[in-house]
Amino acid sequence: MTTGTKRLAELSGEELGKLITLVGQADSVELKLTVPEKQQRASIAALGLDPLDAQIRQVFFFDTPDLMLQQSGIAVRARRVQGRTGDTVVKLRPVVPDELPDDVRRSDSVGVEVDAMPTGYVCSASMKGKVGNEEVREAVGGGRPVSKLFSKEQRSFLKAHGPDGIGLDDLSVLGPIFVLKLKFEPRDFARKLVAEMWLYPDGSRIFELSTKATPSEAFQAAVESRAYLTGLGLDLSGEQQTKTKTALEFFASELT
């Protein structure tokens, strides 16, 4: 379920009611804002961020050259992470939590989250796994089957929801994206924020700020975050970009 490009403030009473129901069924809510490129340097300074505190990540996506998984609402990803083990995820969106199979909804590997941006929202189910950083490096370099990075549960999840006849070892490697991630506690703000800078090979970048909340505090968190960021002079009305979609389209265009 998604509102597309309609801004959250423009939702009708019925649409807002659907959002409230969806949030109540989720495990968590993540509030996101992408900062326009012309405001990024000023925003980093206003927030007091030190790039040397950021964690380095290398993100790889897997899809067909014509992005059949993306068109089916599936994202498959592996990450190498500085200072700790890597991870994998098979994500399905949009979803309605109460309509997920019981075994998926109860799985300890699955998290259901509502991502909310000023321009809309979407609910996703992410099945996560752990993997060694060197294993990811071997797989994207062709020295290990991509399927070996993912658990049996993840492979079954992809098979159940992805296009027929497409397995993990049939997919192309899309990436990597170089990412800097920093968790921090801003001055004069009671909530923790996360800053991510995604650096694309063509020199473009996406700078995203986010904070997580439980379903019961989501709307309060949204109001508080909006007031804080607006107070810093950030433009909350600018065009919003999704990191995954931008990455997939960039690398798929290189393949074709």
PEKAJO-V556211 format. One record per run of one state. SS is the DSSP state (~ for helix, > for strand, _ for the rest). FROM is the first residue (numbers start at 1). TO is the last residue. If there is no record, write none. Layout:
ss=(SS | SS)
from=(FROM | FROM)
to=(TO | TO)
This chain:
ss=(_ | > | _ | ~ | _ | ~ | _ | > | _ | ~ | _ | ~ | _ | > | _ | ~ | _ | > | _ | > | _ | ~ | _ | ~ | _ | > | _ | > | _ | ~ | _ | ~ | _ | ~ | _ | ~ | _ | > | _ | > | _ | > | _ | ~ | _ | ~ | _)
from=(1 | 2 | 3 | 8 | 11 | 13 | 26 | 28 | 36 | 37 | 48 | 51 | 54 | 55 | 64 | 68 | 72 | 74 | 82 | 86 | 94 | 97 | 100 | 102 | 107 | 110 | 118 | 120 | 132 | 133 | 141 | 146 | 150 | 152 | 162 | 168 | 171 | 172 | 186 | 192 | 200 | 205 | 214 | 215 | 232 | 243 | 256)
to=(1 | 2 | 7 | 10 | 12 | 25 | 27 | 35 | 36 | 47 | 50 | 53 | 54 | 63 | 67 | 71 | 73 | 81 | 85 | 93 | 96 | 99 | 101 | 106 | 109 | 117 | 119 | 131 | 132 | 140 | 145 | 149 | 151 | 161 | 167 | 170 | 171 | 185 | 191 | 199 | 204 | 213 | 214 | 231 | 242 | 255 | 256)
